[in-house]
Amino acid sequence: MCGDDADQHLRVDARPDRVVFTLQSLEHAAVTTRDVELALRISATADKSGLLAEPEIGTGAPRSVQILEIAIDALDIAGIRAFWKAVLGYADEVGAEGPEDPLVDPVGQGPAIWFQQMDRPRPQRNRIHFDISVPHDEAPRRIEAALAAGGRLVSATRAPAFWVLADLEGNEACVTTWQGRDG
């Protein structure tokens, strides 16, 4: 259906009740004209086969196409970027390896993370944090990498269920495991 044209553009997520095709250039971390052309070819093939080619989510309500990205407001982007790269297990976006550039999930499962420059501190506590659930034997390495990247340990009172970490500006992330969650 797409052949070699889909290389580095097409991801397929097969589930019992649907197949989700995601088209986005890995090289440019954006939707390109090529991606749109591939989407039209996939939709036309589905239509010819009598398959439903709509973004329905199983509730009867349509959902538009979306890509989730997360922005982290920061005063010192270069100072906190390494922490988020380490704690999330992310990588530099292809062609964007600078100290203020976005980060991406190297296996394409999670949303891109980008940083927005703030002009002054926020006096209130941050209102969002991330829980990064990892295998229990991965947690120590992930925590060590985040601390080495400028993070700090806020709390380990619920370890090994979760550890609370923070970047230099106090934005929090919890590294969680399945262990210690029973009673």
Secondary structure, 3 states (H helix, E strand, C coil): CCHHHHCCCEEEEEECCEEEEEECECCCCECCHHHHHHHHHHHHHHHHCCCCCCCECCCCCECCCCCCEEEEEECCHHHHHHHHHHHHCCEEECCECCCCCCEECCCCCCCEEEEEECCCCCCCCCCCCEEEECCCCCHHHHHHHHHHCCCEEEEEEECCCEEEEECCCCCEEEEECCCCCCC
